[in-house]
């Protein structure tokens, strides 16, 4: 996945098989290979946790207290169809960026800002596609209340912002108009609100770039070929592990 850009399990098997068959004549069939990966499903989250901790420890600069947060969908099928895979994890959700309904899960990420580069990912977690981003990350945000955190409009919550203020941190989001707010009031503040929202969005743009990079280098967002809960776990955390290995290699090379 990381270096050969082979994103499907079948592509990985077809790459491995001819390379190693002469040395290991008893290599398993594709079905057996796939079954073995699924039996190892619980190992992949632990592998990701260890890789992520090591990568973050090697990269974090002590004076970096600005964190960025965002999420992305991992799609098992279109919202027009009835999702039948990994029902204990997948639900129907809506992605405002793509303006689409889908079945699947959400990948949430929080990372330290690193000027001129992708953020240093501190936390990655998988949540329900139906759960609001703020609710999914509420406990994490409460633990980060002593920092400056940049999020999108989904994190516009006065209660959470007040908690940040109490702990000496700050939660910054683009301006979100309140329901029923008079039009004249919006127009009166529009110039300031637009400039402020643009500034916040510019600061948090690297976390969006990270997810774009993750999709480009692992094809993690497309999980239509997944056929089981264990297969979905392998798909998600296997791709994240490959991305962290690639990030580590890129930083060593540079």
KOLZA-640965 format. One record per residue (C-alpha): residue in three letters; x, y, z. Coordinates in steps of 0.001 Angstrom, whole numbers, plus 500000, padded with zeros to 6 digits. Example, Ala and Ser with C-alpha at 12.3 -4.5 7.8 and 13.67 -1.06 7.14 Angstrom:
! residues 2
ALA512300495500507800/SER513670498940507140/
***
This chain:
! residues 254
UNK500000500000500000/UNK502633502527501056/UNK505239502041498356/UNK503663499908495611/UNK500260501691495674/UNK498371498401495696/UNK495209499287497550/UNK493047496155497295/UNK493753492912499184/UNK493614491049495853/UNK496204493397494335/UNK498479492843497344/UNK498147489080497051/UNK498811489135493293/UNK501983491143493961/UNK503282488891496756/UNK502477485522495200/UNK504807485536492133/UNK507656487143494122/UNK507755484547496899/UNK506267481396495408/UNK509679479934494430/UNK510932480305498006/UNK507692479281499698/UNK505829476745497527/UNK503108476330500157/UNK501935479944500056/UNK498219480072500894/UNK495481480719498389/UNK493917484178498135/UNK490934483054500229/UNK493230481751502965/UNK495373484911502815/UNK492267487073503204/UNK490996484926506082/UNK494345485229507873/UNK494245489026507583/UNK490746489065509050/UNK491883486899511967/UNK494534489542512631/UNK491983492388512599/UNK492429493189516298/UNK496194493584515802/UNK495961496455513308/UNK494554499099515745/UNK497391498261518172/UNK499922498539515339/UNK498506501952514400/UNK498621503137518011/UNK502290502176518321/UNK503247503692514962/UNK501326506880515697/UNK502875507282519166/UNK506379506773517788/UNK505827509150514867/UNK504326511860517091/UNK507126511521519666/UNK509750511925516946/UNK508074514966515390/UNK506404517012518106/UNK508056520325518935/UNK507624521195522585/UNK506356524716521922/UNK503565523557519571/UNK500263524058521394/UNK498041524704518358/UNK495911521721517405/UNK493773521166514315/UNK490787518860514033/UNK488702517469511189/UNK486968514292510028/UNK486366512376506792/UNK483918509667505687/UNK484904506091504941/UNK482229504846502576/UNK481008501259502289/UNK478148502124499930/UNK476018504995498674/UNK473233506346500841/UNK470777505398498099/UNK471350501730498936/UNK470758499777502127/UNK474037499166503904/UNK474543495472504700/UNK478235495336505713/UNK479571495741509272/UNK476210496891510613/UNK477571497079514168/UNK479948499848513004/UNK478373501400509906/UNK475424503760509818/UNK473945506199507364/UNK475529509651507490/UNK475737512880505540/UNK478887514536504268/UNK478408518267503686/UNK481657518641501727/UNK480586516101499129/UNK476874516885499579/UNK476029513195499780/UNK474465510573502022/UNK476466507387502551/UNK476793504252504662/UNK480018503784506542/UNK481996505344509381/UNK483887508554510083/UNK487593508906510715/UNK488326511745513150/UNK491780513262513482/UNK493475515763515767/UNK497001516936515074/UNK499573519524516132/UNK500055522370513687/UNK503427522246511914/UNK503895525325509695/UNK504691524495506091/UNK503927520803506514/UNK501209518277507271/UNK500112518352510920/UNK501613515882513381/UNK498700513543514014/UNK498143513029517719/UNK494803511183517725/UNK492905509147515147/UNK489596507560516042/UNK486787505850514150/UNK483192506801514914/UNK479682506381513632/UNK478792508151510395/UNK475523509241512006/UNK477177510904515015/UNK477814514629514940/UNK481523515545514855/UNK481260517555518079/UNK479674514679519998/UNK482227512207518617/UNK485145514369519791/UNK483656515928522917/UNK485702513866525388/UNK488902514513523450/UNK488212518241523293/UNK487598518359527025/UNK491088516887527533/UNK492614519501525201/UNK490942522509526824/UNK494304524082527747/UNK495295524454524065/UNK494298526506521064/UNK492239524223518795/UNK491000525096515313/UNK487897523281514053/UNK485175523728511460/UNK481631525001511953/UNK480560521663513432/UNK482433522643516607/UNK480519525885517189/UNK479334525160520722/UNK479285527821523411/UNK479508525239526219/UNK482725523725524852/UNK484178527146524051/UNK483472528268527615/UNK485271525163528924/UNK488325526097526843/UNK488259529629528252/UNK488146528285531811/UNK491265526158531232/UNK493232528880529460/UNK492757527504525953/UNK490657528601523007/UNK488439526830520469/UNK488360528746517193/UNK485874528012514414/UNK484476529854511396/UNK481468532030512150/UNK478184530121512223/UNK475062532247512195/UNK472402531412514745/UNK469033530186513637/UNK466642533119513442/UNK469411535734513527/UNK468085538882511780/UNK469297539484508238/UNK470331543059509035/UNK472575541795511834/UNK474268539296509487/UNK474814541946506830/UNK476184544424509362/UNK478820541918510531/UNK479444540222507171/UNK482799541852506302/UNK484345540995509685/UNK482775537527509826/UNK484045536628506346/UNK487604537748507127/UNK487610535931510474/UNK486213532711508987/UNK488745532834506161/UNK491609533259508645/UNK490449530301510776/UNK489968528116507696/UNK493465528981506463/UNK495042527890509767/UNK493152524575509832/UNK493688523851506128/UNK496667521498506814/UNK494422518962508607/UNK492221518897505499/UNK495389518417503438/UNK496346515473505658/UNK493071513691504932/UNK493449514447501216/UNK496995513044501365/UNK495721509963503207/UNK493066509336500549/UNK495526509854497701/UNK498188507504499095/UNK495981504742500539/UNK492511505021498936/UNK491146504605502463/UNK487880506384501748/UNK486575503698499383/UNK485546500601501330/UNK482988499222498870/UNK484915495943498512/UNK484742495221502255/UNK482484492285503148/UNK482736491983506942/UNK483351493900510156/UNK486838492430510507/UNK487506493262506865/UNK486521496878507516/UNK488878497083510504/UNK491714495654508397/UNK490887498123505614/UNK490862501199507870/UNK493729500482510234/UNK495854498700507642/UNK495676501786505422/UNK496444504112508351/UNK499435501942509332/UNK500744502120505760/UNK500328505912505782/UNK502238506284509069/UNK505053504070507742/UNK505205506228504616/UNK505200509451506649/UNK508036508134508810/UNK510021507153505720/UNK509466510556504120/UNK510661512371507251/UNK513758510165507538/UNK514539510782503857/UNK514160514535504255/
***
